[in-house]
Amino acid sequence: MNSYEEPARPFTPWTARGGETGWGSEAPRGICWHHYDLDDHGKMEAAQIVAPTGQNQGMIEADLAEFAPQVLSLPHAEATIRLEQLIRSYDPCISCATHFLKLEVQRD
């Protein structure tokens, strides 16, 4: 069945104008939120993108603060692995998962 009809032209003409728009798009780790402001010529004045990892950041930190005391008696390498596992349970983007944690333990 071939029902495709070629359009009269390959684009829709438009006129640039100012405005504001925003939307959410589904991503593997949650919703990625976008917001853009355009000037009267259609050029971007401001943009904000909030990735799922950024939305989860506060909860990741709260969970780390609660979990850390339970693993600090472990050897440093093992405590680091346990805390990294907690972070990865939130499925952050790879760059966040890789560079998020630098464990420094201060012992009296």
KEKE-3310 file (N, C-alpha, C; in steps of 0.2 Angstrom, whole numbers, plus 5000, padded with zeros to 4 digits):
npx = (5004:5004:5002:5008:5009:5018:5022:5018:5028:5044:5044:5037:5032:5037:5036:5047:5045:5043:5042:5037:5041:5038:5041:5040:5050:5050:5063:5075:5078:5069:5058:5063:5064:5061:5063:5061:5064:5060:5066:5059:5063:5064:5075:5084:5083:5084:5086:5082:5086:5081:5087:5083:5092:5096:5084:5083:5093:5093:5086:5095:5107:5101:5098:5111:5117:5110:5113:5127:5133:5131:5140:5153:5162:5167:5181:5189:5188:5178:5167:5166:5162:5149:5142:5142:5134:5122:5120:5119:5108:5098:5099:5107:5113:5127:5139:5136:5135:5148:5157:5152:5154:5166:5174:5178:5185:5185:5193:5194)
npy = (4994:5010:5025:5038:5055:5067:5083:5100:5109:5107:5112:5122:5139:5152:5165:5173:5177:5184:5175:5162:5146:5129:5112:5095:5081:5063:5054:5041:5041:5048:5063:5075:5092:5107:5124:5139:5156:5168:5182:5197:5194:5181:5175:5166:5171:5166:5150:5135:5119:5105:5091:5074:5069:5080:5083:5073:5075:5081:5071:5061:5066:5067:5053:5048:5055:5049:5035:5034:5034:5021:5014:5018:5012:5002:4996:5009:5008:4999:5005:5016:5010:5005:5017:5022:5013:5016:5029:5025:5018:5027:5029:5039:5050:5045:5053:5060:5049:5044:5054:5059:5056:5059:5052:5056:5053:5058:5054:5054)
npz = (5000:4995:5000:5001:4998:4990:4998:4993:4995:5004:5017:5030:5029:5040:5052:5062:5080:5096:5112:5123:5129:5134:5139:5143:5141:5139:5146:5148:5162:5168:5168:5157:5158:5149:5145:5137:5132:5120:5110:5102:5089:5087:5093:5105:5121:5134:5142:5150:5156:5164:5169:5173:5183:5190:5196:5205:5213:5227:5234:5232:5239:5252:5255:5255:5266:5276:5274:5275:5288:5291:5284:5286:5294:5287:5277:5267:5253:5251:5258:5249:5237:5242:5244:5231:5225:5230:5225:5211:5211:5208:5195:5188:5175:5165:5166:5178:5187:5187:5191:5203:5217:5229:5241:5257:5272:5288:5302:5320)
capx = (5000:5008:4998:5012:5009:5023:5019:5019:5035:5047:5044:5031:5035:5035:5038:5050:5042:5045:5037:5040:5038:5041:5038:5044:5051:5052:5070:5076:5079:5063:5056:5068:5060:5064:5060:5064:5061:5063:5065:5054:5066:5064:5081:5084:5086:5085:5085:5083:5084:5082:5088:5081:5097:5096:5078:5084:5099:5091:5085:5102:5111:5098:5099:5118:5118:5107:5116:5134:5135:5131:5146:5159:5166:5170:5187:5187:5186:5171:5162:5165:5158:5142:5139:5141:5129:5116:5119:5117:5101:5094:5101:5109:5117:5134:5144:5135:5137:5155:5160:5148:5156:5173:5173:5184:5183:5189:5193:5197)
capy = (5000:5016:5031:5044:5060:5072:5089:5105:5111:5103:5116:5127:5146:5155:5172:5174:5181:5182:5171:5158:5139:5124:5106:5089:5075:5057:5051:5034:5042:5052:5068:5081:5098:5112:5131:5144:5163:5171:5189:5198:5192:5174:5173:5164:5175:5162:5143:5131:5112:5102:5084:5070:5068:5086:5083:5068:5077:5082:5065:5057:5068:5065:5046:5047:5057:5044:5029:5035:5032:5013:5010:5022:5008:4998:4999:5015:5006:4996:5011:5020:5006:5005:5023:5023:5009:5020:5034:5022:5015:5032:5028:5045:5050:5042:5058:5061:5043:5043:5060:5062:5054:5059:5050:5058:5051:5061:5050:5057)
capz = (5000:4994:5000:5002:4993:4991:4999:4988:4997:5009:5023:5031:5030:5047:5054:5069:5084:5103:5115:5129:5128:5139:5139:5146:5136:5143:5145:5151:5169:5171:5163:5155:5157:5145:5145:5133:5131:5113:5109:5096:5082:5088:5095:5112:5127:5140:5142:5156:5155:5170:5168:5179:5188:5194:5200:5210:5217:5234:5237:5232:5245:5259:5256:5256:5273:5281:5273:5276:5295:5292:5280:5287:5298:5282:5274:5263:5246:5252:5259:5243:5233:5244:5243:5224:5223:5232:5219:5205:5211:5205:5188:5185:5168:5166:5169:5185:5191:5187:5194:5208:5223:5231:5248:5261:5279:5293:5309:5326)
cpx = (5004:5003:5001:5011:5014:5020:5021:5026:5037:5047:5038:5034:5032:5038:5041:5046:5044:5040:5041:5037:5042:5038:5043:5044:5053:5059:5070:5076:5073:5061:5062:5064:5064:5060:5064:5060:5065:5061:5060:5057:5066:5071:5081:5087:5088:5083:5086:5081:5086:5081:5085:5086:5097:5089:5079:5090:5098:5090:5091:5106:5108:5099:5107:5120:5115:5111:5124:5136:5135:5137:5153:5164:5169:5176:5185:5185:5179:5166:5161:5160:5150:5139:5138:5135:5122:5115:5117:5110:5096:5095:5102:5113:5124:5139:5143:5137:5144:5159:5157:5151:5164:5173:5179:5181:5188:5188:5197:5202)
cpy = (5006:5022:5038:5049:5065:5079:5094:5108:5107:5106:5120:5134:5148:5161:5171:5178:5179:5178:5167:5151:5135:5118:5101:5084:5069:5055:5045:5035:5046:5057:5073:5087:5104:5119:5136:5151:5165:5178:5190:5196:5184:5171:5171:5169:5171:5155:5140:5124:5109:5094:5080:5069:5074:5086:5078:5070:5078:5076:5060:5059:5066:5057:5045:5049:5052:5037:5029:5032:5024:5010:5013:5017:5003:5001:5004:5013:5003:5001:5015:5016:5006:5011:5025:5019:5012:5025:5031:5019:5021:5033:5035:5044:5047:5047:5059:5055:5042:5048:5062:5061:5055:5058:5052:5057:5054:5057:5054:5053)
cpz = (5000:4994:5001:4997:4995:4992:4993:4989:5003:5016:5024:5032:5037:5048:5061:5073:5091:5106:5120:5128:5133:5138:5143:5141:5140:5141:5149:5159:5172:5165:5163:5154:5153:5145:5141:5132:5124:5113:5103:5089:5082:5090:5103:5116:5133:5139:5148:5154:5162:5169:5174:5184:5193:5198:5206:5215:5225:5237:5238:5238:5252:5260:5258:5264:5278:5280:5276:5283:5295:5288:5282:5291:5293:5280:5268:5256:5246:5253:5253:5238:5235:5243:5235:5222:5224:5227:5213:5205:5209:5198:5185:5178:5170:5169:5176:5189:5191:5191:5201:5215:5224:5239:5252:5268:5284:5300:5314:5329)
residu = (MET:ASN:SER:TYR:GLU:GLU:PRO:ALA:ARG:PRO:PHE:THR:PRO:TRP:THR:ALA:ARG:GLY:GLY:GLU:THR:GLY:TRP:GLY:SER:GLU:ALA:PRO:ARG:GLY:ILE:CYS:TRP:HIS:HIS:TYR:ASP:LEU:ASP:ASP:HIS:GLY:LYS:MET:GLU:ALA:ALA:GLN:ILE:VAL:ALA:PRO:THR:GLY:GLN:ASN:GLN:GLY:MET:ILE:GLU:ALA:ASP:LEU:ALA:GLU:PHE:ALA:PRO:GLN:VAL:LEU:SER:LEU:PRO:HIS:ALA:GLU:ALA:THR:ILE:ARG:LEU:GLU:GLN:LEU:ILE:ARG:SER:TYR:ASP:PRO:CYS:ILE:SER:CYS:ALA:THR:HIS:PHE:LEU:LYS:LEU:GLU:VAL:GLN:ARG:ASP)
# end
